């Protein structure tokens, strides 16, 4: 099972894509889809107030991927 290893953020600081342990670069939405299908390890999904799912690191010591390196 793949894990998220790096992130890419836009100029607002929002995550727009992830790199997996297999080297794939996937969009935020694709990561949410794969996490919901159980294809990504080490992540949790939470529903926000608008009914959309957001992806979070399941490692309690890492707050929302802040400690992850950038892709580029």
PDB file of N, CA, C, O and CB in Angstrom:
ATOM      1  N   UNK A   1       0.847  -1.178   0.000  1.00  0.00           N
ATOM      2  CA  UNK A   1       0.000   0.000   0.000  1.00  0.00           C
ATOM      3  C   UNK A   1       0.894   1.243   0.000  1.00  0.00           C
ATOM      4  O   UNK A   1       1.930   1.280   0.664  1.00  0.00           O
ATOM      5  CB  UNK A   1      -0.965  -0.003   1.227  1.00  0.00           C
ATOM      6  N   UNK A   2       0.484   2.229  -0.737  1.00  0.00           N
ATOM      7  CA  UNK A   2       1.268   3.461  -0.856  1.00  0.00           C
ATOM      8  C   UNK A   2       0.987   4.421   0.296  1.00  0.00           C
ATOM      9  O   UNK A   2      -0.076   4.389   0.916  1.00  0.00           O
ATOM     10  CB  UNK A   2       0.973   4.148  -2.186  1.00  0.00           C
ATOM     11  N   UNK A   3       1.966   5.268   0.559  1.00  0.00           N
ATOM     12  CA  UNK A   3       1.835   6.328   1.556  1.00  0.00           C
ATOM     13  C   UNK A   3       2.178   7.653   0.894  1.00  0.00           C
ATOM     14  O   UNK A   3       2.841   7.686  -0.143  1.00  0.00           O
ATOM     15  CB  UNK A   3       2.755   6.066   2.792  1.00  0.00           C
ATOM     16  N   UNK A   4       1.726   8.734   1.491  1.00  0.00           N
ATOM     17  CA  UNK A   4       2.070  10.066   1.002  1.00  0.00           C
ATOM     18  C   UNK A   4       3.442  10.440   1.552  1.00  0.00           C
ATOM     19  O   UNK A   4       3.703  10.307   2.748  1.00  0.00           O
ATOM     20  CB  UNK A   4       0.990  11.121   1.418  1.00  0.00           C
ATOM     21  N   UNK A   5       4.323  10.915   0.655  1.00  0.00           N
ATOM     22  CA  UNK A   5       5.676  11.249   1.073  1.00  0.00           C
ATOM     23  C   UNK A   5       6.010  12.724   0.900  1.00  0.00           C
ATOM     24  O   UNK A   5       6.854  13.254   1.623  1.00  0.00           O
ATOM     25  CB  UNK A   5       6.658  10.422   0.306  1.00  0.00           C
ATOM     26  N   UNK A   6       5.351  13.406  -0.064  1.00  0.00           N
ATOM     27  CA  UNK A   6       5.623  14.825  -0.322  1.00  0.00           C
ATOM     28  C   UNK A   6       4.334  15.529  -0.716  1.00  0.00           C
ATOM     29  O   UNK A   6       3.355  14.889  -1.101  1.00  0.00           O
ATOM     30  CB  UNK A   6       6.693  14.995  -1.433  1.00  0.00           C
ATOM     31  N   UNK A   7       4.345  16.853  -0.614  1.00  0.00           N
ATOM     32  CA  UNK A   7       3.170  17.644  -0.981  1.00  0.00           C
ATOM     33  C   UNK A   7       3.567  18.800  -1.896  1.00  0.00           C
ATOM     34  O   UNK A   7       4.717  19.237  -1.907  1.00  0.00           O
ATOM     35  CB  UNK A   7       2.462  18.181   0.279  1.00  0.00           C
ATOM     36  N   UNK A   8       2.599  19.277  -2.654  1.00  0.00           N
ATOM     37  CA  UNK A   8       2.774  20.499  -3.448  1.00  0.00           C
ATOM     38  C   UNK A   8       1.668  21.461  -3.040  1.00  0.00           C
ATOM     39  O   UNK A   8       0.496  21.088  -2.971  1.00  0.00           O
ATOM     40  CB  UNK A   8       2.735  20.202  -5.004  1.00  0.00           C
ATOM     41  N   UNK A   9       2.052  22.695  -2.773  1.00  0.00           N
ATOM     42  CA  UNK A   9       1.087  23.717  -2.348  1.00  0.00           C
ATOM     43  C   UNK A   9       0.996  24.832  -3.381  1.00  0.00           C
ATOM     44  O   UNK A   9       1.946  25.100  -4.117  1.00  0.00           O
ATOM     45  CB  UNK A   9       1.480  24.298  -0.976  1.00  0.00           C
ATOM     46  N   UNK A  10      -0.169  25.475  -3.419  1.00  0.00           N
ATOM     47  CA  UNK A  10      -0.312  26.646  -4.280  1.00  0.00           C
ATOM     48  C   UNK A  10       0.188  27.887  -3.530  1.00  0.00           C
ATOM     49  O   UNK A  10       0.665  27.772  -2.401  1.00  0.00           O
ATOM     50  CB  UNK A  10      -1.797  26.828  -4.729  1.00  0.00           C
ATOM     51  N   UNK A  11       0.086  29.048  -4.135  1.00  0.00           N
ATOM     52  CA  UNK A  11       0.620  30.264  -3.508  1.00  0.00           C
ATOM     53  C   UNK A  11      -0.172  30.700  -2.276  1.00  0.00           C
ATOM     54  O   UNK A  11       0.284  31.566  -1.529  1.00  0.00           O
ATOM     55  CB  UNK A  11       0.636  31.392  -4.516  1.00  0.00           C
ATOM     56  N   UNK A  12      -1.356  30.111  -2.050  1.00  0.00           N
ATOM     57  CA  UNK A  12      -2.131  30.378  -0.832  1.00  0.00           C
ATOM     58  C   UNK A  12      -1.723  29.449   0.308  1.00  0.00           C
ATOM     59  O   UNK A  12      -2.123  29.648   1.455  1.00  0.00           O
ATOM     60  CB  UNK A  12      -3.629  30.227  -1.112  1.00  0.00           C
ATOM     61  N   UNK A  13      -0.920  28.429  -0.019  1.00  0.00           N
ATOM     62  CA  UNK A  13      -0.513  27.452   0.980  1.00  0.00           C
ATOM     63  C   UNK A  13      -1.388  26.220   1.037  1.00  0.00           C
ATOM     64  O   UNK A  13      -1.177  25.344   1.876  1.00  0.00           O
ATOM     65  CB  UNK A  13      -0.495  28.087   2.307  1.00  0.00           C
ATOM     66  N   UNK A  14      -2.383  26.142   0.140  1.00  0.00           N
ATOM     67  CA  UNK A  14      -3.268  24.979   0.100  1.00  0.00           C
ATOM     68  C   UNK A  14      -2.591  23.834  -0.639  1.00  0.00           C
ATOM     69  O   UNK A  14      -1.916  24.057  -1.644  1.00  0.00           O
ATOM     70  CB  UNK A  14      -4.609  25.335  -0.572  1.00  0.00           C
ATOM     71  N   UNK A  15      -2.765  22.616  -0.152  1.00  0.00           N
ATOM     72  CA  UNK A  15      -2.210  21.456  -0.830  1.00  0.00           C
ATOM     73  C   UNK A  15      -2.994  21.203  -2.110  1.00  0.00           C
ATOM     74  O   UNK A  15      -4.224  21.147  -2.093  1.00  0.00           O
ATOM     75  CB  UNK A  15      -2.236  20.209   0.089  1.00  0.00           C
ATOM     76  N   UNK A  16      -2.280  21.052  -3.215  1.00  0.00           N
ATOM     77  CA  UNK A  16      -2.945  20.783  -4.492  1.00  0.00           C
ATOM     78  C   UNK A  16      -2.605  19.402  -5.047  1.00  0.00           C
ATOM     79  O   UNK A  16      -3.352  18.866  -5.865  1.00  0.00           O
ATOM     80  CB  UNK A  16      -2.566  21.843  -5.506  1.00  0.00           C
ATOM     81  N   UNK A  17      -1.487  18.820  -4.611  1.00  0.00           N
ATOM     82  CA  UNK A  17      -1.153  17.467  -5.044  1.00  0.00           C
ATOM     83  C   UNK A  17      -0.188  16.823  -4.063  1.00  0.00           C
ATOM     84  O   UNK A  17       0.416  17.486  -3.219  1.00  0.00           O
ATOM     85  CB  UNK A  17      -0.550  17.482  -6.456  1.00  0.00           C
ATOM     86  N   UNK A  18      -0.063  15.506  -4.201  1.00  0.00           N
ATOM     87  CA  UNK A  18       0.775  14.695  -3.330  1.00  0.00           C
ATOM     88  C   UNK A  18       1.675  13.812  -4.174  1.00  0.00           C
ATOM     89  O   UNK A  18       1.341  13.475  -5.310  1.00  0.00           O
ATOM     90  CB  UNK A  18      -0.084  13.844  -2.373  1.00  0.00           C
ATOM     91  N   UNK A  19       2.816  13.439  -3.614  1.00  0.00           N
ATOM     92  CA  UNK A  19       3.640  12.398  -4.200  1.00  0.00           C
ATOM     93  C   UNK A  19       3.560  11.199  -3.275  1.00  0.00           C
ATOM     94  O   UNK A  19       3.640  11.340  -2.055  1.00  0.00           O
ATOM     95  CB  UNK A  19       5.122  12.872  -4.409  1.00  0.00           C
ATOM     96  N   UNK A  20       3.401  10.007  -3.863  1.00  0.00           N
ATOM     97  CA  UNK A  20       3.275   8.796  -3.059  1.00  0.00           C
ATOM     98  C   UNK A  20       4.613   8.073  -2.953  1.00  0.00           C
ATOM     99  O   UNK A  20       5.581   8.422  -3.628  1.00  0.00           O
ATOM    100  CB  UNK A  20       2.217   7.865  -3.657  1.00  0.00           C
ATOM    101  N   UNK A  21       4.646   7.073  -2.105  1.00  0.00           N
ATOM    102  CA  UNK A  21       5.860   6.281  -1.922  1.00  0.00           C
ATOM    103  C   UNK A  21       6.250   5.525  -3.188  1.00  0.00           C
ATOM    104  O   UNK A  21       7.395   5.093  -3.318  1.00  0.00           O
ATOM    105  CB  UNK A  21       5.675   5.302  -0.779  1.00  0.00           C
ATOM    106  N   UNK A  22       5.320   5.361  -4.115  1.00  0.00           N
ATOM    107  CA  UNK A  22       5.618   4.716  -5.404  1.00  0.00           C
ATOM    108  C   UNK A  22       6.108   5.731  -6.436  1.00  0.00           C
ATOM    109  O   UNK A  22       6.435   5.359  -7.563  1.00  0.00           O
ATOM    110  CB  UNK A  22       4.373   3.990  -5.938  1.00  0.00           C
ATOM    111  N   UNK A  23       6.160   7.013  -6.056  1.00  0.00           N
ATOM    112  CA  UNK A  23       6.633   8.050  -6.966  1.00  0.00           C
ATOM    113  C   UNK A  23       5.547   8.705  -7.799  1.00  0.00           C
ATOM    114  O   UNK A  23       5.833   9.602  -8.592  1.00  0.00           O
ATOM    115  CB  UNK A  23       7.644   7.480  -7.869  1.00  0.00           C
ATOM    116  N   UNK A  24       4.301   8.270  -7.631  1.00  0.00           N
ATOM    117  CA  UNK A  24       3.208   8.883  -8.387  1.00  0.00           C
ATOM    118  C   UNK A  24       2.884  10.251  -7.809  1.00  0.00           C
ATOM    119  O   UNK A  24       2.953  10.452  -6.596  1.00  0.00           O
ATOM    120  CB  UNK A  24       1.953   7.980  -8.375  1.00  0.00           C
ATOM    121  N   UNK A  25       2.530  11.187  -8.675  1.00  0.00           N
ATOM    122  CA  UNK A  25       2.028  12.487  -8.243  1.00  0.00           C
ATOM    123  C   UNK A  25       0.538  12.489  -8.557  1.00  0.00           C
ATOM    124  O   UNK A  25       0.121  12.335  -9.704  1.00  0.00           O
ATOM    125  CB  UNK A  25       2.786  13.690  -8.955  1.00  0.00           C
ATOM    126  N   UNK A  26      -0.248  12.670  -7.501  1.00  0.00           N
ATOM    127  CA  UNK A  26      -1.704  12.629  -7.653  1.00  0.00           C
ATOM    128  C   UNK A  26      -2.314  13.914  -7.103  1.00  0.00           C
ATOM    129  O   UNK A  26      -1.778  14.528  -6.180  1.00  0.00           O
ATOM    130  CB  UNK A  26      -2.302  11.391  -6.932  1.00  0.00           C
ATOM    131  N   UNK A  27      -3.434  14.306  -7.681  1.00  0.00           N
ATOM    132  CA  UNK A  27      -4.125  15.516  -7.242  1.00  0.00           C
ATOM    133  C   UNK A  27      -4.741  15.295  -5.860  1.00  0.00           C
ATOM    134  O   UNK A  27      -4.856  14.165  -5.386  1.00  0.00           O
ATOM    135  CB  UNK A  27      -5.215  15.924  -8.263  1.00  0.00           C
ATOM    136  N   UNK A  28      -5.128  16.390  -5.238  1.00  0.00           N
ATOM    137  CA  UNK A  28      -5.773  16.313  -3.931  1.00  0.00           C
ATOM    138  C   UNK A  28      -7.029  15.458  -4.014  1.00  0.00           C
ATOM    139  O   UNK A  28      -7.257  14.598  -3.164  1.00  0.00           O
ATOM    140  CB  UNK A  28      -6.114  17.719  -3.408  1.00  0.00           C
ATOM    141  N   UNK A  29      -7.845  15.695  -5.039  1.00  0.00           N
ATOM    142  CA  UNK A  29      -9.102  14.933  -5.186  1.00  0.00           C
ATOM    143  C   UNK A  29      -8.844  13.454  -5.420  1.00  0.00           C
ATOM    144  O   UNK A  29      -9.560  12.605  -4.888  1.00  0.00           O
ATOM    145  CB  UNK A  29      -9.931  15.494  -6.342  1.00  0.00           C
ATOM    146  N   UNK A  30      -7.823  13.139  -6.215  1.00  0.00           N
ATOM    147  CA  UNK A  30      -7.472  11.739  -6.457  1.00  0.00           C
ATOM    148  C   UNK A  30      -7.006  11.093  -5.150  1.00  0.00           C
ATOM    149  O   UNK A  30      -7.320   9.930  -4.897  1.00  0.00           O
ATOM    150  CB  UNK A  30      -6.367  11.625  -7.549  1.00  0.00           C
ATOM    151  N   UNK A  31      -6.276  11.816  -4.331  1.00  0.00           N
ATOM    152  CA  UNK A  31      -5.824  11.286  -3.044  1.00  0.00           C
ATOM    153  C   UNK A  31      -7.014  11.003  -2.129  1.00  0.00           C
ATOM    154  O   UNK A  31      -7.040   9.980  -1.444  1.00  0.00           O
ATOM    155  CB  UNK A  31      -4.853  12.270  -2.367  1.00  0.00           C
ATOM    156  N   UNK A  32      -7.983  11.891  -2.113  1.00  0.00           N
ATOM    157  CA  UNK A  32      -9.186  11.667  -1.304  1.00  0.00           C
ATOM    158  C   UNK A  32      -9.914  10.418  -1.802  1.00  0.00           C
ATOM    159  O   UNK A  32     -10.359   9.597  -1.000  1.00  0.00           O
ATOM    160  CB  UNK A  32     -10.130  12.909  -1.356  1.00  0.00           C
ATOM    161  N   UNK A  33     -10.036  10.272  -3.116  1.00  0.00           N
ATOM    162  CA  UNK A  33     -10.700   9.103  -3.696  1.00  0.00           C
ATOM    163  C   UNK A  33      -9.956   7.815  -3.326  1.00  0.00           C
ATOM    164  O   UNK A  33     -10.570   6.838  -2.898  1.00  0.00           O
ATOM    165  CB  UNK A  33     -10.794   9.244  -5.231  1.00  0.00           C
ATOM    166  N   UNK A  34      -8.646   7.822  -3.492  1.00  0.00           N
ATOM    167  CA  UNK A  34      -7.862   6.634  -3.177  1.00  0.00           C
ATOM    168  C   UNK A  34      -7.879   6.321  -1.685  1.00  0.00           C
ATOM    169  O   UNK A  34      -7.888   5.151  -1.303  1.00  0.00           O
ATOM    170  CB  UNK A  34      -6.433   6.813  -3.650  1.00  0.00           C
ATOM    171  N   UNK A  35      -7.883   7.340  -0.841  1.00  0.00           N
ATOM    172  CA  UNK A  35      -7.969   7.113   0.606  1.00  0.00           C
ATOM    173  C   UNK A  35      -9.320   6.501   0.968  1.00  0.00           C
ATOM    174  O   UNK A  35      -9.395   5.622   1.827  1.00  0.00           O
ATOM    175  CB  UNK A  35      -7.756   8.437   1.380  1.00  0.00           C
ATOM    176  N   UNK A  36     -10.384   6.960   0.318  1.00  0.00           N
ATOM    177  CA  UNK A  36     -11.710   6.413   0.613  1.00  0.00           C
ATOM    178  C   UNK A  36     -11.840   4.968   0.144  1.00  0.00           C
ATOM    179  O   UNK A  36     -12.643   4.208   0.685  1.00  0.00           O
ATOM    180  CB  UNK A  36     -12.790   7.269  -0.041  1.00  0.00           C
ATOM    181  N   UNK A  37     -11.048   4.587  -0.866  1.00  0.00           N
ATOM    182  CA  UNK A  37     -11.053   3.212  -1.367  1.00  0.00           C
ATOM    183  C   UNK A  37     -10.060   2.326  -0.611  1.00  0.00           C
ATOM    184  O   UNK A  37      -9.947   1.134  -0.898  1.00  0.00           O
ATOM    185  CB  UNK A  37     -10.727   3.199  -2.858  1.00  0.00           C
ATOM    186  N   UNK A  38      -9.340   2.909   0.358  1.00  0.00           N
ATOM    187  CA  UNK A  38      -8.390   2.144   1.154  1.00  0.00           C
ATOM    188  C   UNK A  38      -7.071   1.877   0.462  1.00  0.00           C
ATOM    189  O   UNK A  38      -6.358   0.944   0.830  1.00  0.00           O
ATOM    190  CB  UNK A  38      -8.995   0.858   1.540  1.00  0.00           C
ATOM    191  N   UNK A  39      -6.728   2.690  -0.548  1.00  0.00           N
ATOM    192  CA  UNK A  39      -5.507   2.484  -1.311  1.00  0.00           C
ATOM    193  C   UNK A  39      -4.317   3.263  -0.772  1.00  0.00           C
ATOM    194  O   UNK A  39      -3.180   2.996  -1.162  1.00  0.00           O
ATOM    195  CB  UNK A  39      -5.739   2.857  -2.732  1.00  0.00           C
ATOM    196  N   UNK A  40      -4.557   4.221   0.117  1.00  0.00           N
ATOM    197  CA  UNK A  40      -3.476   5.011   0.718  1.00  0.00           C
ATOM    198  C   UNK A  40      -3.404   4.713   2.203  1.00  0.00           C
ATOM    199  O   UNK A  40      -4.415   4.712   2.906  1.00  0.00           O
ATOM    200  CB  UNK A  40      -3.689   6.531   0.478  1.00  0.00           C
ATOM    201  N   UNK A  41      -2.203   4.463   2.659  1.00  0.00           N
ATOM    202  CA  UNK A  41      -1.986   4.167   4.066  1.00  0.00           C
ATOM    203  C   UNK A  41      -1.496   5.426   4.782  1.00  0.00           C
ATOM    204  O   UNK A  41      -0.820   6.258   4.178  1.00  0.00           O
ATOM    205  CB  UNK A  41      -0.971   3.008   4.234  1.00  0.00           C
ATOM    206  N   UNK A  42      -1.831   5.567   6.050  1.00  0.00           N
ATOM    207  CA  UNK A  42      -1.331   6.672   6.854  1.00  0.00           C
ATOM    208  C   UNK A  42      -2.109   7.964   6.728  1.00  0.00           C
ATOM    209  O   UNK A  42      -1.609   9.025   7.099  1.00  0.00           O
ATOM    210  CB  UNK A  42       0.060   6.929   6.501  1.00  0.00           C
ATOM    211  N   UNK A  43      -3.335   7.892   6.206  1.00  0.00           N
ATOM    212  CA  UNK A  43      -4.169   9.096   6.072  1.00  0.00           C
ATOM    213  C   UNK A  43      -5.563   8.836   6.635  1.00  0.00           C
ATOM    214  O   UNK A  43      -6.028   7.698   6.691  1.00  0.00           O
ATOM    215  CB  UNK A  43      -4.263   9.537   4.587  1.00  0.00           C
ATOM    216  N   UNK A  44      -6.207   9.904   7.044  1.00  0.00           N
ATOM    217  CA  UNK A  44      -7.596   9.858   7.503  1.00  0.00           C
ATOM    218  C   UNK A  44      -8.405  10.838   6.668  1.00  0.00           C
ATOM    219  O   UNK A  44      -7.876  11.829   6.165  1.00  0.00           O
ATOM    220  CB  UNK A  44      -7.708  10.194   9.029  1.00  0.00           C
ATOM    221  N   UNK A  45      -9.679  10.552   6.529  1.00  0.00           N
ATOM    222  CA  UNK A  45     -10.601  11.468   5.862  1.00  0.00           C
ATOM    223  C   UNK A  45     -11.574  12.020   6.891  1.00  0.00           C
ATOM    224  O   UNK A  45     -12.060  11.298   7.761  1.00  0.00           O
ATOM    225  CB  UNK A  45     -11.363  10.758   4.704  1.00  0.00           C
ATOM    226  N   UNK A  46     -11.848  13.315   6.775  1.00  0.00           N
ATOM    227  CA  UNK A  46     -12.835  13.956   7.643  1.00  0.00           C
ATOM    228  C   UNK A  46     -13.755  14.790   6.780  1.00  0.00           C
ATOM    229  O   UNK A  46     -13.321  15.426   5.820  1.00  0.00           O
ATOM    230  CB  UNK A  46     -12.154  14.830   8.740  1.00  0.00           C
ATOM    231  N   UNK A  47     -15.018  14.784   7.126  1.00  0.00           N
ATOM    232  CA  UNK A  47     -15.999  15.570   6.383  1.00  0.00           C
ATOM    233  C   UNK A  47     -16.052  16.974   6.969  1.00  0.00           C
ATOM    234  O   UNK A  47     -16.168  17.139   8.184  1.00  0.00           O
ATOM    235  CB  UNK A  47     -17.403  14.899   6.421  1.00  0.00           C
ATOM    236  N   UNK A  48     -15.968  17.990   6.104  1.00  0.00           N
ATOM    237  CA  UNK A  48     -16.032  19.370   6.583  1.00  0.00           C
ATOM    238  C   UNK A  48     -17.490  19.838   6.632  1.00  0.00           C
ATOM    239  O   UNK A  48     -18.405  19.065   6.349  1.00  0.00           O
ATOM    240  CB  UNK A  48     -15.188  20.306   5.674  1.00  0.00           C
ATOM    241  N   UNK A  49     -17.694  21.090   6.987  1.00  0.00           N
ATOM    242  CA  UNK A  49     -19.055  21.616   7.164  1.00  0.00           C
ATOM    243  C   UNK A  49     -19.847  21.715   5.868  1.00  0.00           C
ATOM    244  O   UNK A  49     -21.064  21.895   5.904  1.00  0.00           O
ATOM    245  CB  UNK A  49     -18.993  22.971   7.802  1.00  0.00           C
ATOM    246  N   UNK A  50     -19.175  21.602   4.719  1.00  0.00           N
ATOM    247  CA  UNK A  50     -19.850  21.660   3.425  1.00  0.00           C
ATOM    248  C   UNK A  50     -20.096  20.271   2.840  1.00  0.00           C
ATOM    249  O   UNK A  50     -20.563  20.141   1.709  1.00  0.00           O
ATOM    250  CB  UNK A  50     -19.034  22.488   2.451  1.00  0.00           C
ATOM    251  N   UNK A  51     -19.780  19.237   3.615  1.00  0.00           N
ATOM    252  CA  UNK A  51     -20.005  17.873   3.169  1.00  0.00           C
ATOM    253  C   UNK A  51     -18.915  17.319   2.271  1.00  0.00           C
ATOM    254  O   UNK A  51     -19.081  16.253   1.678  1.00  0.00           O
ATOM    255  CB  UNK A  51     -21.292  17.800   2.462  1.00  0.00           C
ATOM    256  N   UNK A  52     -17.799  18.035   2.166  1.00  0.00           N
ATOM    257  CA  UNK A  52     -16.684  17.562   1.355  1.00  0.00           C
ATOM    258  C   UNK A  52     -15.670  16.876   2.261  1.00  0.00           C
ATOM    259  O   UNK A  52     -15.538  17.228   3.434  1.00  0.00           O
ATOM    260  CB  UNK A  52     -16.025  18.733   0.569  1.00  0.00           C
ATOM    261  N   UNK A  53     -14.960  15.900   1.716  1.00  0.00           N
ATOM    262  CA  UNK A  53     -13.958  15.199   2.504  1.00  0.00           C
ATOM    263  C   UNK A  53     -12.595  15.857   2.352  1.00  0.00           C
ATOM    264  O   UNK A  53     -12.197  16.275   1.265  1.00  0.00           O
ATOM    265  CB  UNK A  53     -13.886  13.731   2.093  1.00  0.00           C
ATOM    266  N   UNK A  54     -11.892  15.934   3.479  1.00  0.00           N
ATOM    267  CA  UNK A  54     -10.537  16.476   3.517  1.00  0.00           C
ATOM    268  C   UNK A  54      -9.614  15.381   4.012  1.00  0.00           C
ATOM    269  O   UNK A  54     -10.006  14.539   4.820  1.00  0.00           O
ATOM    270  CB  UNK A  54     -10.446  17.748   4.428  1.00  0.00           C
ATOM    271  N   UNK A  55      -8.387  15.398   3.522  1.00  0.00           N
ATOM    272  CA  UNK A  55      -7.426  14.357   3.856  1.00  0.00           C
ATOM    273  C   UNK A  55      -6.448  14.886   4.911  1.00  0.00           C
ATOM    274  O   UNK A  55      -5.984  16.023   4.831  1.00  0.00           O
ATOM    275  CB  UNK A  55      -6.666  13.881   2.586  1.00  0.00           C
ATOM    276  N   UNK A  56      -6.150  14.050   5.887  1.00  0.00           N
ATOM    277  CA  UNK A  56      -5.250  14.405   6.981  1.00  0.00           C
ATOM    278  C   UNK A  56      -4.270  13.264   7.212  1.00  0.00           C
ATOM    279  O   UNK A  56      -4.591  12.103   6.959  1.00  0.00           O
ATOM    280  CB  UNK A  56      -6.043  14.720   8.278  1.00  0.00           C
ATOM    281  N   UNK A  57      -3.101  13.589   7.682  1.00  0.00           N
ATOM    282  CA  UNK A  57      -2.141  12.568   8.081  1.00  0.00           C
ATOM    283  C   UNK A  57      -2.677  11.887   9.333  1.00  0.00           C
ATOM    284  O   UNK A  57      -3.132  12.560  10.258  1.00  0.00           O
ATOM    285  CB  UNK A  57      -0.719  13.181   8.331  1.00  0.00           C
ATOM    286  N   UNK A  58      -2.628  10.567   9.370  1.00  0.00           N
ATOM    287  CA  UNK A  58      -3.107   9.860  10.562  1.00  0.00           C
ATOM    288  C   UNK A  58      -2.055   9.833  11.666  1.00  0.00           C
ATOM    289  O   UNK A  58      -2.328   9.365  12.771  1.00  0.00           O
ATOM    290  CB  UNK A  58      -3.511   8.434  10.202  1.00  0.00           C
ATOM    291  N   UNK A  59      -0.861  10.329  11.374  1.00  0.00           N
ATOM    292  CA  UNK A  59       0.198  10.435  12.375  1.00  0.00           C
ATOM    293  C   UNK A  59      -0.086  11.665  13.234  1.00  0.00           C
ATOM    294  O   UNK A  59      -0.020  12.792  12.745  1.00  0.00           O
ATOM    295  CB  UNK A  59       1.617  10.526  11.702  1.00  0.00           C
ATOM    296  N   UNK A  60      -0.395  11.457  14.488  1.00  0.00           N
ATOM    297  CA  UNK A  60      -0.785  12.559  15.378  1.00  0.00           C
ATOM    298  C   UNK A  60       0.320  13.590  15.558  1.00  0.00           C
ATOM    299  O   UNK A  60       0.038  14.743  15.886  1.00  0.00           O
ATOM    300  CB  UNK A  60      -1.185  12.013  16.730  1.00  0.00           C
ATOM    301  N   UNK A  61       1.577  13.193  15.349  1.00  0.00           N
ATOM    302  CA  UNK A  61       2.682  14.137  15.525  1.00  0.00           C
ATOM    303  C   UNK A  61       2.838  15.073  14.332  1.00  0.00           C
ATOM    304  O   UNK A  61       3.565  16.063  14.417  1.00  0.00           O
ATOM    305  CB  UNK A  61       3.977  13.384  15.753  1.00  0.00           C
ATOM    306  N   UNK A  62       2.165  14.773  13.221  1.00  0.00           N
ATOM    307  CA  UNK A  62       2.254  15.611  12.024  1.00  0.00           C
ATOM    308  C   UNK A  62       0.914  16.298  11.820  1.00  0.00           C
ATOM    309  O   UNK A  62      -0.103  15.640  11.597  1.00  0.00           O
ATOM    310  CB  UNK A  62       2.650  14.769  10.764  1.00  0.00           C
ATOM    311  N   UNK A  63       0.916  17.600  11.897  1.00  0.00           N
ATOM    312  CA  UNK A  63      -0.307  18.378  11.780  1.00  0.00           C
ATOM    313  C   UNK A  63      -0.608  18.710  10.326  1.00  0.00           C
ATOM    314  O   UNK A  63      -0.036  19.653   9.779  1.00  0.00           O
ATOM    315  CB  UNK A  63      -0.203  19.656  12.600  1.00  0.00           C
ATOM    316  N   UNK A  64      -1.488  17.958   9.699  1.00  0.00           N
ATOM    317  CA  UNK A  64      -1.967  18.295   8.364  1.00  0.00           C
ATOM    318  C   UNK A  64      -0.903  18.399   7.290  1.00  0.00           C
ATOM    319  O   UNK A  64      -1.004  19.265   6.421  1.00  0.00           O
ATOM    320  CB  UNK A  64      -2.685  19.558   8.424  1.00  0.00           C
ATOM    321  N   UNK A  65       0.100  17.562   7.317  1.00  0.00           N
ATOM    322  CA  UNK A  65       1.153  17.517   6.310  1.00  0.00           C
ATOM    323  C   UNK A  65       2.113  18.691   6.360  1.00  0.00           C
ATOM    324  O   UNK A  65       2.855  18.910   5.402  1.00  0.00           O
ATOM    325  CB  UNK A  65       0.545  17.450   4.964  1.00  0.00           C
ATOM    326  N   UNK A  66       2.124  19.460   7.453  1.00  0.00           N
ATOM    327  CA  UNK A  66       3.032  20.606   7.566  1.00  0.00           C
ATOM    328  C   UNK A  66       4.497  20.191   7.563  1.00  0.00           C
ATOM    329  O   UNK A  66       5.344  20.955   7.100  1.00  0.00           O
ATOM    330  CB  UNK A  66       2.731  21.383   8.830  1.00  0.00           C
ATOM    331  N   UNK A  67       4.816  19.017   8.060  1.00  0.00           N
ATOM    332  CA  UNK A  67       6.197  18.567   8.154  1.00  0.00           C
ATOM    333  C   UNK A  67       6.678  17.796   6.919  1.00  0.00           C
ATOM    334  O   UNK A  67       7.828  17.359   6.873  1.00  0.00           O
ATOM    335  CB  UNK A  67       6.357  17.708   9.369  1.00  0.00           C
ATOM    336  N   UNK A  68       5.821  17.629   5.942  1.00  0.00           N
ATOM    337  CA  UNK A  68       6.184  16.879   4.745  1.00  0.00           C
ATOM    338  C   UNK A  68       6.990  17.768   3.789  1.00  0.00           C
ATOM    339  O   UNK A  68       6.710  18.961   3.672  1.00  0.00           O
ATOM    340  CB  UNK A  68       4.916  16.332   4.041  1.00  0.00           C
ATOM    341  N   UNK A  69       7.985  17.196   3.107  1.00  0.00           N
ATOM    342  CA  UNK A  69       8.748  17.998   2.145  1.00  0.00           C
ATOM    343  C   UNK A  69       7.900  18.330   0.918  1.00  0.00           C
ATOM    344  O   UNK A  69       6.876  17.699   0.656  1.00  0.00           O
ATOM    345  CB  UNK A  69      10.027  17.254   1.718  1.00  0.00           C
ATOM    346  N   UNK A  70       8.356  19.335   0.175  1.00  0.00           N
ATOM    347  CA  UNK A  70       7.650  19.723  -1.044  1.00  0.00           C
ATOM    348  C   UNK A  70       8.112  18.879  -2.226  1.00  0.00           C
ATOM    349  O   UNK A  70       9.231  18.367  -2.237  1.00  0.00           O
ATOM    350  CB  UNK A  70       7.866  21.214  -1.340  1.00  0.00           C
ATOM    351  N   UNK A  71       7.251  18.742  -3.207  1.00  0.00           N
ATOM    352  CA  UNK A  71       7.579  17.959  -4.405  1.00  0.00           C
ATOM    353  C   UNK A  71       8.662  18.659  -5.212  1.00  0.00           C
ATOM    354  O   UNK A  71       9.626  18.030  -5.648  1.00  0.00           O
ATOM    355  CB  UNK A  71       6.322  17.737  -5.277  1.00  0.00           C
ATOM    356  N   UNK A  72       8.499  19.954  -5.406  1.00  0.00           N
ATOM    357  CA  UNK A  72       9.448  20.689  -6.265  1.00  0.00           C
ATOM    358  C   UNK A  72      10.267  21.648  -5.431  1.00  0.00           C
ATOM    359  O   UNK A  72      11.120  22.357  -5.964  1.00  0.00           O
ATOM    360  CB  UNK A  72       8.708  21.459  -7.384  1.00  0.00           C
TER     361      UNK A  72
END
